């Protein structure tokens, strides 16, 4: 699964838009106070984590996009 597919799955599951941010695919405006995220790190790995009180906390680093998407889906559905 890639990021655009994940967005489609989360929409179908009716996960509220403000619960998550997927880099370059779903970036809610205004930025929610707290949310889960999926992003590519500077070193090329994929990260999933939580944004709370203005701070990003990485929960896991993944070798590829598919694994990261699966992890975020597991956290949200």
PyMOL commands that place a pseudoatom at each C-alpha (Angstrom):
pseudoatom trace, name=CA, resn=UNK, resi=1, chain=A, elem=C, hetatm=0, pos=[0.000, 0.000, 0.000]
pseudoatom trace, name=CA, resn=UNK, resi=2, chain=A, elem=C, hetatm=0, pos=[1.172, 3.520, -0.713]
pseudoatom trace, name=CA, resn=UNK, resi=3, chain=A, elem=C, hetatm=0, pos=[0.126, 6.845, 0.843]
pseudoatom trace, name=CA, resn=UNK, resi=4, chain=A, elem=C, hetatm=0, pos=[-2.697, 7.660, -1.592]
pseudoatom trace, name=CA, resn=UNK, resi=5, chain=A, elem=C, hetatm=0, pos=[-4.193, 4.210, -1.146]
pseudoatom trace, name=CA, resn=UNK, resi=6, chain=A, elem=C, hetatm=0, pos=[-3.953, 4.607, 2.623]
pseudoatom trace, name=CA, resn=UNK, resi=7, chain=A, elem=C, hetatm=0, pos=[-5.848, 7.901, 2.423]
pseudoatom trace, name=CA, resn=UNK, resi=8, chain=A, elem=C, hetatm=0, pos=[-8.617, 6.156, 0.462]
pseudoatom trace, name=CA, resn=UNK, resi=9, chain=A, elem=C, hetatm=0, pos=[-8.808, 3.328, 3.018]
pseudoatom trace, name=CA, resn=UNK, resi=10, chain=A, elem=C, hetatm=0, pos=[-9.006, 5.784, 5.929]
pseudoatom trace, name=CA, resn=UNK, resi=11, chain=A, elem=C, hetatm=0, pos=[-11.741, 7.787, 4.209]
pseudoatom trace, name=CA, resn=UNK, resi=12, chain=A, elem=C, hetatm=0, pos=[-13.720, 4.587, 3.586]
pseudoatom trace, name=CA, resn=UNK, resi=13, chain=A, elem=C, hetatm=0, pos=[-13.301, 3.636, 7.251]
pseudoatom trace, name=CA, resn=UNK, resi=14, chain=A, elem=C, hetatm=0, pos=[-14.601, 7.118, 8.170]
pseudoatom trace, name=CA, resn=UNK, resi=15, chain=A, elem=C, hetatm=0, pos=[-11.559, 8.047, 10.209]
pseudoatom trace, name=CA, resn=UNK, resi=16, chain=A, elem=C, hetatm=0, pos=[-11.950, 11.800, 10.878]
pseudoatom trace, name=CA, resn=UNK, resi=17, chain=A, elem=C, hetatm=0, pos=[-9.604, 14.000, 8.823]
pseudoatom trace, name=CA, resn=UNK, resi=18, chain=A, elem=C, hetatm=0, pos=[-8.147, 15.690, 11.900]
pseudoatom trace, name=CA, resn=UNK, resi=19, chain=A, elem=C, hetatm=0, pos=[-6.873, 12.428, 13.388]
pseudoatom trace, name=CA, resn=UNK, resi=20, chain=A, elem=C, hetatm=0, pos=[-3.947, 12.045, 10.973]
pseudoatom trace, name=CA, resn=UNK, resi=21, chain=A, elem=C, hetatm=0, pos=[-1.518, 13.708, 8.563]
pseudoatom trace, name=CA, resn=UNK, resi=22, chain=A, elem=C, hetatm=0, pos=[0.039, 11.944, 5.588]
pseudoatom trace, name=CA, resn=UNK, resi=23, chain=A, elem=C, hetatm=0, pos=[2.906, 13.892, 4.074]
pseudoatom trace, name=CA, resn=UNK, resi=24, chain=A, elem=C, hetatm=0, pos=[2.068, 15.328, 0.626]
pseudoatom trace, name=CA, resn=UNK, resi=25, chain=A, elem=C, hetatm=0, pos=[-1.290, 13.519, 0.565]
pseudoatom trace, name=CA, resn=UNK, resi=26, chain=A, elem=C, hetatm=0, pos=[-3.423, 14.679, 3.496]
pseudoatom trace, name=CA, resn=UNK, resi=27, chain=A, elem=C, hetatm=0, pos=[-2.408, 17.730, 5.496]
pseudoatom trace, name=CA, resn=UNK, resi=28, chain=A, elem=C, hetatm=0, pos=[-5.458, 19.125, 7.330]
pseudoatom trace, name=CA, resn=UNK, resi=29, chain=A, elem=C, hetatm=0, pos=[-5.892, 22.898, 7.627]
pseudoatom trace, name=CA, resn=UNK, resi=30, chain=A, elem=C, hetatm=0, pos=[-5.974, 24.277, 10.193]
pseudoatom trace, name=CA, resn=UNK, resi=31, chain=A, elem=C, hetatm=0, pos=[-3.448, 21.963, 11.789]
pseudoatom trace, name=CA, resn=UNK, resi=32, chain=A, elem=C, hetatm=0, pos=[-5.129, 19.914, 14.535]
pseudoatom trace, name=CA, resn=UNK, resi=33, chain=A, elem=C, hetatm=0, pos=[-3.799, 20.109, 18.083]
pseudoatom trace, name=CA, resn=UNK, resi=34, chain=A, elem=C, hetatm=0, pos=[-2.970, 16.387, 18.183]
pseudoatom trace, name=CA, resn=UNK, resi=35, chain=A, elem=C, hetatm=0, pos=[-2.732, 13.839, 15.360]
pseudoatom trace, name=CA, resn=UNK, resi=36, chain=A, elem=C, hetatm=0, pos=[-0.896, 10.763, 14.109]
pseudoatom trace, name=CA, resn=UNK, resi=37, chain=A, elem=C, hetatm=0, pos=[1.459, 11.193, 11.179]
pseudoatom trace, name=CA, resn=UNK, resi=38, chain=A, elem=C, hetatm=0, pos=[3.281, 9.448, 8.355]
pseudoatom trace, name=CA, resn=UNK, resi=39, chain=A, elem=C, hetatm=0, pos=[6.295, 11.163, 6.816]
pseudoatom trace, name=CA, resn=UNK, resi=40, chain=A, elem=C, hetatm=0, pos=[9.593, 10.528, 5.084]
pseudoatom trace, name=CA, resn=UNK, resi=41, chain=A, elem=C, hetatm=0, pos=[12.634, 11.369, 7.197]
pseudoatom trace, name=CA, resn=UNK, resi=42, chain=A, elem=C, hetatm=0, pos=[15.706, 13.202, 5.921]
pseudoatom trace, name=CA, resn=UNK, resi=43, chain=A, elem=C, hetatm=0, pos=[17.646, 9.908, 5.812]
pseudoatom trace, name=CA, resn=UNK, resi=44, chain=A, elem=C, hetatm=0, pos=[15.029, 8.307, 3.522]
pseudoatom trace, name=CA, resn=UNK, resi=45, chain=A, elem=C, hetatm=0, pos=[13.265, 6.018, 5.985]
pseudoatom trace, name=CA, resn=UNK, resi=46, chain=A, elem=C, hetatm=0, pos=[9.567, 6.412, 6.743]
pseudoatom trace, name=CA, resn=UNK, resi=47, chain=A, elem=C, hetatm=0, pos=[8.336, 7.474, 10.161]
pseudoatom trace, name=CA, resn=UNK, resi=48, chain=A, elem=C, hetatm=0, pos=[5.028, 7.124, 11.943]
pseudoatom trace, name=CA, resn=UNK, resi=49, chain=A, elem=C, hetatm=0, pos=[4.276, 8.917, 15.138]
pseudoatom trace, name=CA, resn=UNK, resi=50, chain=A, elem=C, hetatm=0, pos=[2.186, 11.356, 17.120]
pseudoatom trace, name=CA, resn=UNK, resi=51, chain=A, elem=C, hetatm=0, pos=[2.099, 15.141, 17.180]
pseudoatom trace, name=CA, resn=UNK, resi=52, chain=A, elem=C, hetatm=0, pos=[1.080, 16.446, 20.581]
pseudoatom trace, name=CA, resn=UNK, resi=53, chain=A, elem=C, hetatm=0, pos=[1.366, 19.902, 22.109]
pseudoatom trace, name=CA, resn=UNK, resi=54, chain=A, elem=C, hetatm=0, pos=[3.580, 21.165, 19.298]
pseudoatom trace, name=CA, resn=UNK, resi=55, chain=A, elem=C, hetatm=0, pos=[6.018, 18.257, 19.416]
pseudoatom trace, name=CA, resn=UNK, resi=56, chain=A, elem=C, hetatm=0, pos=[6.517, 15.406, 16.947]
pseudoatom trace, name=CA, resn=UNK, resi=57, chain=A, elem=C, hetatm=0, pos=[7.210, 12.054, 18.638]
pseudoatom trace, name=CA, resn=UNK, resi=58, chain=A, elem=C, hetatm=0, pos=[8.354, 9.286, 16.317]
pseudoatom trace, name=CA, resn=UNK, resi=59, chain=A, elem=C, hetatm=0, pos=[6.849, 5.968, 17.367]
pseudoatom trace, name=CA, resn=UNK, resi=60, chain=A, elem=C, hetatm=0, pos=[8.452, 3.835, 14.654]
pseudoatom trace, name=CA, resn=UNK, resi=61, chain=A, elem=C, hetatm=0, pos=[10.837, 4.031, 11.696]
pseudoatom trace, name=CA, resn=UNK, resi=62, chain=A, elem=C, hetatm=0, pos=[10.129, 1.864, 8.662]
pseudoatom trace, name=CA, resn=UNK, resi=63, chain=A, elem=C, hetatm=0, pos=[12.321, 0.723, 5.756]
pseudoatom trace, name=CA, resn=UNK, resi=64, chain=A, elem=C, hetatm=0, pos=[9.635, 1.386, 3.147]
pseudoatom trace, name=CA, resn=UNK, resi=65, chain=A, elem=C, hetatm=0, pos=[6.418, 3.277, 2.475]
pseudoatom trace, name=CA, resn=UNK, resi=66, chain=A, elem=C, hetatm=0, pos=[4.212, 0.175, 2.489]
pseudoatom trace, name=CA, resn=UNK, resi=67, chain=A, elem=C, hetatm=0, pos=[5.279, -0.857, 5.986]
pseudoatom trace, name=CA, resn=UNK, resi=68, chain=A, elem=C, hetatm=0, pos=[4.774, 2.677, 7.297]
pseudoatom trace, name=CA, resn=UNK, resi=69, chain=A, elem=C, hetatm=0, pos=[1.309, 2.869, 5.735]
pseudoatom trace, name=CA, resn=UNK, resi=70, chain=A, elem=C, hetatm=0, pos=[0.374, -0.439, 7.331]
pseudoatom trace, name=CA, resn=UNK, resi=71, chain=A, elem=C, hetatm=0, pos=[1.504, 0.809, 10.724]
pseudoatom trace, name=CA, resn=UNK, resi=72, chain=A, elem=C, hetatm=0, pos=[-0.467, 4.061, 10.505]
pseudoatom trace, name=CA, resn=UNK, resi=73, chain=A, elem=C, hetatm=0, pos=[-3.549, 2.147, 9.331]
pseudoatom trace, name=CA, resn=UNK, resi=74, chain=A, elem=C, hetatm=0, pos=[-3.189, -0.221, 12.299]
pseudoatom trace, name=CA, resn=UNK, resi=75, chain=A, elem=C, hetatm=0, pos=[-3.030, 2.769, 14.667]
pseudoatom trace, name=CA, resn=UNK, resi=76, chain=A, elem=C, hetatm=0, pos=[-6.141, 4.402, 13.214]
pseudoatom trace, name=CA, resn=UNK, resi=77, chain=A, elem=C, hetatm=0, pos=[-8.544, 1.599, 12.280]
for i in range(1, 77): cmd.bond("trace and resi %d" % i, "trace and resi %d" % (i + 1))
show_as sticks, trace
zoom trace
